[in-house]
Amino acid sequence: MTNNTNILIVDDDEAHRAMLRTMLRGWGYGITEADDGSVAVQKVQERAFDAILMDIRMARMSGIEALRHIMAHNPAIPVLIMTAYSSVNTAVEALKIGAYDYLTKPLDFDELKLTLERALDHTRLATENRELRDSISAGEAAARIIGRSEAVKQLTELVATVAPSEATVLITGESGTGKELVAKAIHEGSNRRTKPLVTVNCAALTESLLESELFGHEKGAFTGADRRREGRFLQADGGTLFLDELGEMSLSLQAKLLRALQQGEIQRVGSDNLLQVDVRVIAATNRNLPEEVAAGRFREDLFYRLNVIGVAVPALRERREDIPLLAGHFLTRYAERNRKMLKGFTPQAMNKLVKHDWPGNVRELENTVERAVIMSTSEYVTERELPANIAALAGDAVHDTAQPDTTDIVHDPYAGMSLEDLERRAIEATLRECADNKSEAARRLGITRATLHNKLKKYGME
């Protein structure tokens, strides 16, 4: 971290400010200081900060009041609240107002460093979103695979390697993962990019209509065929044919597709003439084709003919670190489309997006962001604009351990808990840290040993 990162320290205790100043500068951060909440509000209005570290108890304007003003001015800035265990209920109030997280005094410096890095990562992602928005032109957006995860890096590298070849490609992945986007990227990276990319959704048509759609038909070939029709293969001649949801195709039609792939020949429905075509085929499916082959529902020879190059598109839950970039991309798109001036997401809203499992993958995320943009009435999308099932997610939701690390997301483990539960948990945690030394625990909690004894009796902890 470099001094380009500027942290605002807000505390009316000069000695505590000096300690934080020394510590943060030692970690490489640039520092600005304020000795009161009102001064902090003024400084935030004058310049941008990457994060704010603010005490709750101050003489003139409290941290809570200052937080309200700062959130009104810029709800996207991460504010870390410092408080004593005895004021944990006030810290919870700060979280509800919009604080990013809180730290208990006396500060644990390892915890401070980790929490600050998490907060700054949110700011960094917001910057990346802006840079991404500025770099993407309308023509580039359709074929850009957005993400910085290792899974996306591997995917884009494979696409770049495969695209210039003439090989057929089989794209697999769950619904909504962006298989068509990958197909477009392959086509636009190929030598056929100046020719058409023609798409056919195999699941949207009956067998007879799909055959006509692919190969065309002669006039009078069937009821309603009042004129000759060129099929999609001929429309894609010299270019690329993308067969989406290929796993839905019937066995009889699979045989005709195999002939077209092997011989480069097609036959219109109702015609005896063979037509030569030069088409590269890219297919996609959300089905497990080896299982379909074993069950006799998909031709084995067609599977191997299509699967010359296999491209697996990861589910969104397998690349959670890409969610902020994708959400920012969609926010820009739909804000422009709906003529809204939106700057981004609040940290809490983004936390909910990253926690959700996204069974509908990128398509579900896009629909969610579009809805949020439409519902938003301020400069930032908040939790209120998210669907109820996403907004209700607990801050400490646990995901499969095989999932990518999401420790850079703020947790809110105390949301919705009663004050008594909060107090009991604070006491339990402090006793654990003090190895059950009640005198030390009472000191850290800011209460007398007698008061601690009474609370232990009250909560049945003795």
Kinemage of the C-alpha trace (Angstrom):
@kinemage 1
@onewidth
@group {chain A} dominant
@subgroup {mainchain}
@vectorlist {calphas} color= white
{ca met a 1} P 0.000 0.000 0.000
{ca thr a 2} L 1.264 3.479 -0.839
{ca asn a 3} L 0.630 6.947 0.451
{ca asn a 4} L -1.796 7.462 -2.451
{ca thr a 5} L -4.253 5.873 -0.019
{ca asn a 6} L -5.484 8.502 2.435
{ca ile a 7} L -7.152 7.620 5.735
{ca leu a 8} L -9.041 10.179 7.837
{ca ile a 9} L -8.537 9.597 11.591
{ca val a 10} L -11.252 11.223 13.727
{ca asp a 11} L -10.657 11.234 17.494
{ca asp a 12} L -10.573 13.997 20.123
{ca asp a 13} L -7.989 12.050 22.130
{ca glu a 14} L -4.635 13.447 20.921
{ca ala a 15} L -2.634 10.532 22.368
{ca his a 16} L -4.865 7.944 20.679
{ca arg a 17} L -4.691 9.873 17.395
{ca ala a 18} L -0.896 9.973 17.620
{ca met a 19} L -0.751 6.219 18.212
{ca leu a 20} L -2.987 5.566 15.191
{ca arg a 21} L -1.035 8.054 13.088
{ca thr a 22} L 2.245 6.261 13.812
{ca met a 23} L 0.754 2.823 13.223
{ca leu a 24} L -1.002 3.645 9.932
{ca arg a 25} L 1.945 5.556 8.509
{ca gly a 26} L 4.111 2.567 9.329
{ca trp a 27} L 1.756 0.485 7.167
{ca gly a 28} L 2.241 2.904 4.294
{ca tyr a 29} L -0.988 4.916 4.480
{ca gly a 30} L -1.338 8.653 4.038
{ca ile a 31} L -3.032 10.253 7.055
{ca thr a 32} L -5.353 13.205 7.613
{ca glu a 33} L -6.612 14.013 11.120
{ca ala a 34} L -9.677 15.595 12.691
{ca asp a 35} L -10.187 16.206 16.412
{ca asp a 36} L -13.998 16.320 16.251
{ca gly a 37} L -16.929 14.992 14.225
{ca ser a 38} L -17.775 18.432 12.834
{ca val a 39} L -14.215 18.861 11.539
{ca ala a 40} L -14.418 15.403 9.945
{ca val a 41} L -17.653 16.298 8.142
{ca gln a 42} L -16.051 19.470 6.773
{ca lys a 43} L -12.957 17.592 5.558
{ca val a 44} L -15.078 14.923 3.839
{ca gln a 45} L -16.964 17.657 1.997
{ca glu a 46} L -13.682 19.214 0.879
{ca arg a 47} L -11.884 16.127 -0.458
{ca ala a 48} L -12.187 12.378 -1.033
{ca phe a 49} L -10.873 9.823 1.460
{ca asp a 50} L -10.349 6.114 0.917
{ca ala a 51} L -11.589 5.266 4.427
{ca ile a 52} L -12.412 6.904 7.755
{ca leu a 53} L -11.428 5.634 11.218
{ca met a 54} L -13.671 7.441 13.714
{ca asp a 55} L -14.285 7.344 17.452
{ca ile a 56} L -17.886 7.401 18.701
{ca arg a 57} L -17.426 9.499 21.844
{ca met a 58} L -16.265 13.054 21.090
{ca ala a 59} L -16.913 16.301 22.924
{ca arg a 60} L -18.645 18.524 20.355
{ca met a 61} L -20.089 16.308 17.610
{ca ser a 62} L -20.295 12.585 18.298
{ca gly a 63} L -19.192 9.923 15.850
{ca ile a 64} L -22.812 8.871 15.332
{ca glu a 65} L -23.896 12.380 14.340
{ca ala a 66} L -20.846 12.831 12.125
{ca leu a 67} L -21.568 9.464 10.512
{ca arg a 68} L -25.075 10.606 9.591
{ca his a 69} L -23.667 13.698 7.828
{ca ile a 70} L -20.929 11.704 6.066
{ca met a 71} L -23.375 9.051 4.824
{ca ala a 72} L -25.662 11.769 3.525
{ca his a 73} L -22.753 13.267 1.601
{ca asn a 74} L -21.114 10.055 0.386
{ca pro a 75} L -22.611 6.705 1.518
{ca ala a 76} L -19.991 4.748 -0.454
{ca ile a 77} L -17.047 5.744 1.753
{ca pro a 78} L -16.108 3.018 4.297
{ca val a 79} L -16.314 4.329 7.864
{ca leu a 80} L -14.818 2.226 10.663
{ca ile a 81} L -16.194 3.067 14.092
{ca met a 82} L -14.066 2.727 17.251
{ca thr a 83} L -15.963 1.981 20.461
{ca ala a 84} L -15.704 0.348 23.870
{ca tyr a 85} L -17.405 -2.990 24.583
{ca ser a 86} L -19.772 -1.134 26.904
{ca ser a 87} L -21.027 0.850 23.870
{ca val a 88} L -21.581 -2.115 21.552
{ca asn a 89} L -25.265 -1.195 21.180
{ca thr a 90} L -24.181 2.210 19.865
{ca ala a 91} L -21.870 0.468 17.412
{ca val a 92} L -24.805 -1.579 16.136
{ca glu a 93} L -26.715 1.685 15.644
{ca ala a 94} L -23.739 2.963 13.623
{ca leu a 95} L -23.880 -0.129 11.399
{ca lys a 96} L -27.552 0.531 10.720
{ca ile a 97} L -26.761 4.120 9.737
{ca gly a 98} L -24.130 2.930 7.287
{ca ala a 99} L -20.816 2.323 9.069
{ca tyr a 100} L -18.700 -0.283 7.308
{ca asp a 101} L -17.617 -2.063 10.497
{ca tyr a 102} L -16.621 -1.328 14.062
{ca leu a 103} L -13.588 -2.014 16.246
{ca thr a 104} L -13.569 -2.339 20.022
{ca lys a 105} L -11.149 -0.559 22.299
{ca pro a 106} L -8.459 -1.218 23.264
{ca leu a 107} L -7.704 -1.826 19.600
{ca asp a 108} L -6.202 -5.088 18.434
{ca phe a 109} L -3.708 -3.883 15.817
{ca asp a 110} L -3.847 -7.085 13.770
{ca glu a 111} L -7.637 -6.771 13.633
{ca leu a 112} L -7.333 -3.073 12.784
{ca lys a 113} L -4.989 -3.779 9.889
{ca leu a 114} L -7.158 -6.580 8.483
{ca thr a 115} L -10.410 -4.631 8.817
{ca leu a 116} L -8.880 -1.536 7.242
{ca glu a 117} L -7.566 -3.583 4.324
{ca arg a 118} L -11.057 -5.008 3.799
{ca ala a 119} L -12.559 -1.534 3.781
{ca leu a 120} L -9.961 -0.242 1.341
{ca asp a 121} L -10.584 -3.209 -0.952
{ca his a 122} L -14.155 -1.980 -1.355
{ca thr a 123} L -12.858 1.443 -2.383
{ca arg a 124} L -10.423 -0.164 -4.809
{ca leu a 125} L -13.195 -2.210 -6.416
{ca ala a 126} L -15.288 0.916 -6.842
{ca thr a 127} L -12.354 2.547 -8.627
{ca glu a 128} L -11.980 -0.502 -10.868
{ca asn a 129} L -15.675 -0.257 -11.718
{ca arg a 130} L -15.244 3.355 -12.813
{ca glu a 131} L -12.172 2.490 -14.874
{ca leu a 132} L -14.008 -0.435 -16.437
{ca arg a 133} L -16.939 1.796 -17.298
{ca asp a 134} L -14.657 4.345 -18.928
{ca ser a 135} L -12.750 1.737 -20.942
{ca ile a 136} L -15.688 -0.191 -22.376
{ca ser a 137} L -17.167 1.148 -25.586
{ca ala a 138} L -20.557 0.043 -26.850
{ca gly a 139} L -18.976 -2.181 -29.468
{ca glu a 140} L -16.607 -3.889 -27.031
{ca ala a 141} L -19.124 -4.556 -24.280
{ca ala a 142} L -20.937 -7.451 -25.993
{ca ala a 143} L -17.828 -9.593 -26.263
{ca arg a 144} L -16.010 -8.660 -23.067
{ca ile a 145} L -15.885 -11.316 -20.369
{ca ile a 146} L -15.819 -9.313 -17.148
{ca gly a 147} L -13.890 -10.545 -14.142
{ca arg a 148} L -10.585 -10.633 -12.302
{ca ser a 149} L -10.924 -14.088 -10.718
{ca glu a 150} L -8.585 -16.921 -11.565
{ca ala a 151} L -11.511 -18.791 -13.148
{ca val a 152} L -12.194 -15.920 -15.553
{ca lys a 153} L -8.504 -15.477 -16.333
{ca gln a 154} L -8.304 -19.133 -17.339
{ca leu a 155} L -11.507 -18.808 -19.361
{ca thr a 156} L -10.327 -15.739 -21.283
{ca glu a 157} L -6.946 -17.335 -21.949
{ca leu a 158} L -8.665 -20.421 -23.365
{ca val a 159} L -10.983 -18.282 -25.503
{ca ala a 160} L -8.000 -16.326 -26.861
{ca thr a 161} L -6.242 -19.583 -27.748
{ca val a 162} L -9.286 -21.245 -29.320
{ca ala a 163} L -10.737 -18.280 -31.202
{ca pro a 164} L -8.292 -18.126 -34.165
{ca ser a 165} L -8.716 -21.847 -34.929
{ca glu a 166} L -11.403 -23.471 -37.072
{ca ala a 167} L -12.277 -26.111 -34.445
{ca thr a 168} L -15.829 -26.704 -33.295
{ca val a 169} L -16.333 -25.637 -29.676
{ca leu a 170} L -18.680 -26.999 -27.016
{ca ile a 171} L -19.455 -24.483 -24.277
{ca thr a 172} L -20.887 -25.927 -21.067
{ca gly a 173} L -22.190 -24.289 -17.931
{ca glu a 174} L -25.294 -23.555 -15.900
{ca ser a 175} L -28.081 -21.375 -17.266
{ca gly a 176} L -27.266 -17.686 -17.046
{ca thr a 177} L -23.484 -18.035 -16.827
{ca gly a 178} L -22.836 -16.208 -20.099
{ca lys a 179} L -22.293 -18.997 -22.624
{ca glu a 180} L -23.528 -16.830 -25.488
{ca leu a 181} L -21.103 -14.076 -24.457
{ca val a 182} L -18.264 -16.608 -24.669
{ca ala a 183} L -19.465 -17.673 -28.125
{ca lys a 184} L -19.429 -14.037 -29.263
{ca ala a 185} L -15.916 -13.579 -27.893
{ca ile a 186} L -14.718 -16.648 -29.813
{ca his a 187} L -16.312 -15.429 -33.031
{ca glu a 188} L -14.954 -11.892 -32.675
{ca gly a 189} L -11.483 -13.261 -32.022
{ca ser a 190} L -11.578 -15.490 -35.096
{ca asn a 191} L -10.698 -14.932 -38.758
{ca arg a 192} L -14.446 -15.129 -39.427
{ca arg a 193} L -15.273 -12.008 -37.416
{ca thr a 194} L -16.140 -9.987 -40.556
{ca lys a 195} L -18.797 -12.592 -41.428
{ca pro a 196} L -22.077 -13.233 -39.592
{ca leu a 197} L -22.485 -14.821 -36.180
{ca val a 198} L -25.899 -16.521 -36.411
{ca thr a 199} L -27.596 -17.798 -33.242
{ca val a 200} L -30.238 -20.530 -32.958
{ca asn a 201} L -31.931 -21.455 -29.672
{ca cys a 202} L -32.560 -25.177 -30.067
{ca ala a 203} L -34.873 -25.288 -27.045
{ca ala a 204} L -37.264 -22.691 -28.432
{ca leu a 205} L -38.460 -24.647 -31.484
{ca thr a 206} L -40.177 -27.957 -32.194
{ca glu a 207} L -38.213 -30.619 -34.076
{ca ser a 208} L -39.785 -29.825 -37.478
{ca leu a 209} L -39.423 -26.078 -37.059
{ca leu a 210} L -35.827 -26.426 -35.848
{ca glu a 211} L -34.897 -28.506 -38.899
{ca ser a 212} L -36.352 -25.842 -41.181
{ca glu a 213} L -34.662 -23.115 -39.129
{ca leu a 214} L -31.258 -24.784 -39.489
{ca phe a 215} L -31.347 -26.104 -43.044
{ca gly a 216} L -34.125 -24.124 -44.750
{ca his a 217} L -37.011 -25.552 -46.762
{ca glu a 218} L -38.456 -25.633 -50.258
{ca lys a 219} L -41.791 -24.125 -51.205
{ca gly a 220} L -44.534 -26.653 -50.462
{ca ala a 221} L -42.320 -28.823 -48.252
{ca phe a 222} L -44.980 -28.734 -45.528
{ca thr a 223} L -48.229 -26.968 -44.733
{ca gly a 224} L -47.574 -23.232 -44.592
{ca ala a 225} L -44.333 -23.380 -46.593
{ca asp a 226} L -45.483 -20.891 -49.237
{ca arg a 227} L -41.991 -19.983 -50.387
{ca arg a 228} L -38.401 -21.203 -50.261
{ca arg a 229} L -36.547 -20.291 -47.103
{ca glu a 230} L -32.807 -20.183 -46.530
{ca gly a 231} L -31.748 -21.780 -43.267
{ca arg a 232} L -29.363 -20.535 -40.618
{ca phe a 233} L -26.475 -22.590 -41.996
{ca leu a 234} L -26.623 -20.673 -45.276
{ca gln a 235} L -27.043 -17.363 -43.437
{ca ala a 236} L -23.872 -18.152 -41.479
{ca asp a 237} L -21.877 -19.230 -44.563
{ca gly a 238} L -18.304 -18.010 -44.107
{ca gly a 239} L -19.040 -17.143 -40.495
{ca thr a 240} L -20.098 -18.846 -37.265
{ca leu a 241} L -23.280 -20.692 -36.255
{ca phe a 242} L -23.996 -20.710 -32.516
{ca leu a 243} L -26.329 -23.525 -31.441
{ca asp a 244} L -27.591 -22.639 -27.973
{ca glu a 245} L -29.146 -25.324 -25.730
{ca leu a 246} L -28.007 -28.047 -28.102
{ca gly a 247} L -28.889 -30.761 -25.572
{ca glu a 248} L -32.578 -30.252 -26.383
{ca met a 249} L -32.163 -31.432 -30.000
{ca ser a 250} L -33.839 -34.722 -31.021
{ca leu a 251} L -31.783 -37.763 -32.039
{ca ser a 252} L -33.005 -37.685 -35.664
{ca leu a 253} L -32.012 -34.051 -36.043
{ca gln a 254} L -28.682 -34.755 -34.354
{ca ala a 255} L -27.877 -37.170 -37.208
{ca lys a 256} L -28.497 -34.443 -39.809
{ca leu a 257} L -26.388 -31.982 -37.857
{ca leu a 258} L -23.555 -34.517 -37.694
{ca arg a 259} L -23.599 -34.883 -41.481
{ca ala a 260} L -23.464 -31.124 -41.899
{ca leu a 261} L -20.450 -30.941 -39.595
{ca gln a 262} L -18.576 -33.842 -41.161
{ca gln a 263} L -19.315 -33.180 -44.841
{ca gly a 264} L -19.927 -29.442 -44.881
{ca glu a 265} L -23.200 -30.189 -46.688
{ca ile a 266} L -26.830 -29.410 -45.894
{ca gln a 267} L -30.135 -30.282 -47.506
{ca arg a 268} L -33.221 -28.084 -47.429
{ca val a 269} L -36.384 -29.747 -46.153
{ca gly a 270} L -38.223 -31.019 -49.225
{ca ser a 271} L -35.151 -30.912 -51.506
{ca asp a 272} L -32.873 -33.625 -52.905
{ca asn a 273} L -30.042 -31.191 -53.626
{ca leu a 274} L -26.988 -30.941 -51.394
{ca leu a 275} L -25.614 -27.480 -50.665
{ca gln a 276} L -22.024 -26.801 -49.654
{ca val a 277} L -21.550 -24.518 -46.643
{ca asp a 278} L -18.471 -23.163 -44.881
{ca val a 279} L -19.579 -22.701 -41.288
{ca arg a 280} L -17.809 -22.933 -37.954
{ca val a 281} L -20.145 -24.345 -35.308
{ca ile a 282} L -20.079 -23.347 -31.647
{ca ala a 283} L -22.565 -25.184 -29.444
{ca ala a 284} L -23.652 -24.627 -25.858
{ca thr a 285} L -25.628 -26.603 -23.306
{ca asn a 286} L -26.440 -26.627 -19.600
{ca arg a 287} L -26.865 -30.390 -19.705
{ca asn a 288} L -24.231 -32.996 -18.852
{ca leu a 289} L -23.764 -34.441 -22.335
{ca pro a 290} L -21.690 -37.491 -21.267
{ca glu a 291} L -24.618 -38.455 -19.034
{ca glu a 292} L -27.031 -37.813 -21.919
{ca val a 293} L -24.883 -40.050 -24.144
{ca ala a 294} L -24.909 -42.821 -21.525
{ca ala a 295} L -28.703 -42.524 -21.267
{ca gly a 296} L -29.077 -42.785 -25.060
{ca arg a 297} L -30.472 -39.270 -25.452
{ca phe a 298} L -27.472 -37.798 -27.285
{ca arg a 299} L -25.339 -39.267 -30.056
{ca glu a 300} L -21.849 -40.165 -28.932
{ca asp a 301} L -20.327 -39.435 -32.346
{ca leu a 302} L -21.922 -35.975 -32.410
{ca phe a 303} L -20.671 -35.262 -28.889
{ca tyr a 304} L -17.068 -35.995 -29.865
{ca arg a 305} L -17.456 -34.055 -33.120
{ca leu a 306} L -18.637 -30.986 -31.220
{ca asn a 307} L -16.343 -31.358 -28.231
{ca val a 308} L -13.096 -30.840 -30.147
{ca ile a 309} L -12.536 -27.952 -27.767
{ca gly a 310} L -14.504 -27.892 -24.521
{ca val a 311} L -15.019 -24.593 -22.720
{ca ala a 312} L -16.569 -24.720 -19.240
{ca val a 313} L -18.051 -21.440 -18.012
{ca pro a 314} L -17.926 -21.218 -14.182
{ca ala a 315} L -21.010 -20.494 -12.119
{ca leu a 316} L -21.108 -17.049 -10.528
{ca arg a 317} L -20.913 -18.524 -7.004
{ca glu a 318} L -17.558 -20.018 -8.025
{ca arg a 319} L -16.127 -16.575 -8.779
{ca arg a 320} L -17.646 -14.286 -6.181
{ca glu a 321} L -14.758 -11.835 -6.444
{ca asp a 322} L -16.120 -10.871 -9.885
{ca ile a 323} L -19.523 -9.825 -8.547
{ca pro a 324} L -18.525 -6.203 -7.711
{ca leu a 325} L -17.137 -5.670 -11.241
{ca leu a 326} L -20.157 -7.262 -12.900
{ca ala a 327} L -22.575 -5.343 -10.692
{ca gly a 328} L -20.774 -2.074 -11.490
{ca his a 329} L -20.883 -2.845 -15.203
{ca phe a 330} L -24.632 -3.519 -15.111
{ca leu a 331} L -25.220 -0.449 -12.917
{ca thr a 332} L -23.605 1.752 -15.558
{ca arg a 333} L -25.589 0.137 -18.359
{ca tyr a 334} L -29.003 0.453 -16.726
{ca ala a 335} L -28.382 3.847 -15.152
{ca glu a 336} L -27.677 5.216 -18.639
{ca arg a 337} L -30.655 3.387 -20.111
{ca asn a 338} L -32.986 4.763 -17.421
{ca arg a 339} L -31.380 8.224 -17.406
{ca lys a 340} L -30.339 8.032 -13.762
{ca met a 341} L -27.224 9.517 -12.162
{ca leu a 342} L -26.020 6.659 -9.958
{ca lys a 343} L -22.526 6.554 -8.486
{ca gly a 344} L -22.449 2.996 -7.174
{ca phe a 345} L -23.507 0.675 -4.351
{ca thr a 346} L -23.281 1.212 -0.625
{ca pro a 347} L -20.865 -1.217 1.069
{ca gln a 348} L -23.781 -2.996 2.749
{ca ala a 349} L -25.626 -3.516 -0.554
{ca met a 350} L -22.500 -4.874 -2.224
{ca asn a 351} L -21.930 -7.186 0.736
{ca lys a 352} L -25.400 -8.686 0.200
{ca leu a 353} L -24.747 -9.162 -3.527
{ca val a 354} L -21.500 -11.018 -2.858
{ca lys a 355} L -23.141 -13.243 -0.208
{ca his a 356} L -26.002 -14.396 -2.445
{ca asp a 357} L -25.522 -17.787 -4.156
{ca trp a 358} L -26.992 -16.635 -7.535
{ca pro a 359} L -28.702 -19.815 -8.785
{ca gly a 360} L -29.542 -17.836 -11.933
{ca asn a 361} L -25.898 -16.754 -12.267
{ca val a 362} L -24.921 -13.602 -14.189
{ca arg a 363} L -28.383 -13.277 -15.746
{ca glu a 364} L -29.956 -13.149 -12.272
{ca leu a 365} L -27.382 -10.576 -11.128
{ca glu a 366} L -28.089 -8.424 -14.169
{ca asn a 367} L -31.844 -8.537 -13.537
{ca thr a 368} L -31.286 -7.715 -9.863
{ca val a 369} L -29.138 -4.680 -10.666
{ca glu a 370} L -31.601 -3.463 -13.303
{ca arg a 371} L -34.398 -3.660 -10.730
{ca ala a 372} L -32.278 -1.860 -8.136
{ca val a 373} L -31.463 0.948 -10.583
{ca ile a 374} L -35.141 1.433 -11.380
{ca met a 375} L -36.117 1.443 -7.689
{ca ser a 376} L -33.261 3.673 -6.503
{ca thr a 377} L -34.125 7.214 -5.436
{ca ser a 378} L -30.630 8.363 -4.407
{ca glu a 379} L -27.115 8.415 -5.841
{ca tyr a 380} L -26.249 5.000 -4.427
{ca val a 381} L -28.007 1.636 -4.543
{ca thr a 382} L -28.734 0.489 -0.985
{ca glu a 383} L -30.040 -2.744 0.561
{ca arg a 384} L -33.579 -1.342 0.292
{ca glu a 385} L -33.531 -1.631 -3.494
{ca leu a 386} L -32.463 -5.297 -3.494
{ca pro a 387} L -34.944 -8.204 -3.670
{ca ala a 388} L -36.130 -9.351 -0.246
{ca asn a 389} L -34.383 -12.718 -0.441
{ca ile a 390} L -31.031 -10.989 -1.021
{ca ala a 391} L -31.511 -8.065 1.370
{ca ala a 392} L -32.417 -10.519 4.166
{ca leu a 393} L -29.132 -12.430 3.930
{ca ala a 394} L -27.245 -12.586 7.226
{ca gly a 395} L -23.918 -10.798 7.228
{ca asp a 396} L -22.136 -13.865 8.559
{ca ala a 397} L -23.575 -16.354 6.079
{ca val a 398} L -21.169 -19.252 5.562
{ca his a 399} L -20.530 -20.672 2.119
{ca asp a 400} L -18.933 -23.882 0.971
{ca thr a 401} L -15.271 -23.930 1.935
{ca ala a 402} L -14.379 -24.638 -1.677
{ca gln a 403} L -15.668 -21.232 -2.695
{ca pro a 404} L -13.262 -18.342 -3.337
{ca asp a 405} L -12.167 -16.303 -0.355
{ca thr a 406} L -14.641 -13.538 0.413
{ca thr a 407} L -13.041 -12.247 3.589
{ca asp a 408} L -12.799 -8.813 2.015
{ca ile a 409} L -16.523 -8.401 2.561
{ca val a 410} L -17.814 -6.750 5.712
{ca his a 411} L -19.725 -8.993 8.123
{ca asp a 412} L -22.589 -7.744 10.298
{ca pro a 413} L -23.008 -10.598 12.816
{ca tyr a 414} L -25.089 -8.538 15.249
{ca ala a 415} L -27.869 -7.344 12.942
{ca gly a 416} L -31.299 -8.163 14.323
{ca met a 417} L -30.051 -9.325 17.747
{ca ser a 418} L -31.524 -8.005 20.996
{ca leu a 419} L -29.397 -5.787 23.243
{ca glu a 420} L -29.332 -8.532 25.904
{ca asp a 421} L -27.979 -11.037 23.374
{ca leu a 422} L -25.391 -8.502 22.263
{ca glu a 423} L -24.312 -7.919 25.843
{ca arg a 424} L -24.134 -11.634 26.619
{ca arg a 425} L -22.037 -12.309 23.521
{ca ala a 426} L -19.701 -9.427 24.357
{ca ile a 427} L -19.174 -10.838 27.839
{ca glu a 428} L -18.591 -14.372 26.529
{ca ala a 429} L -16.069 -13.150 23.947
{ca thr a 430} L -14.208 -11.037 26.473
{ca leu a 431} L -13.984 -13.873 28.995
{ca arg a 432} L -12.571 -16.150 26.321
{ca glu a 433} L -9.958 -13.568 25.385
{ca cys a 434} L -9.022 -13.124 29.057
{ca ala a 435} L -8.819 -16.889 29.732
{ca asp a 436} L -11.760 -16.493 32.167
{ca asn a 437} L -9.934 -13.841 34.214
{ca lys a 438} L -12.975 -11.932 35.498
{ca ser a 439} L -11.058 -8.939 36.801
{ca glu a 440} L -9.372 -8.373 33.444
{ca ala a 441} L -12.655 -8.991 31.608
{ca ala a 442} L -14.422 -6.397 33.757
{ca arg a 443} L -11.643 -3.889 33.036
{ca arg a 444} L -11.913 -4.432 29.277
{ca leu a 445} L -15.699 -4.193 29.408
{ca gly a 446} L -15.486 -0.934 31.346
{ca ile a 447} L -17.542 -2.240 34.305
{ca thr a 448} L -16.790 -3.243 37.912
{ca arg a 449} L -16.148 -6.839 38.888
{ca ala a 450} L -19.379 -6.793 40.950
{ca thr a 451} L -21.375 -5.657 37.931
{ca leu a 452} L -19.821 -8.409 35.856
{ca his a 453} L -20.712 -10.949 38.554
{ca asn a 454} L -24.355 -9.769 38.491
{ca lys a 455} L -24.513 -10.026 34.700
{ca leu a 456} L -23.031 -13.519 34.758
{ca lys a 457} L -25.765 -14.552 37.173
{ca lys a 458} L -28.413 -12.842 35.039
{ca tyr a 459} L -27.376 -14.755 31.921
{ca gly a 460} L -26.809 -18.066 33.726
{ca met a 461} L -23.095 -18.018 32.934
{ca glu a 462} L -21.833 -18.916 36.418
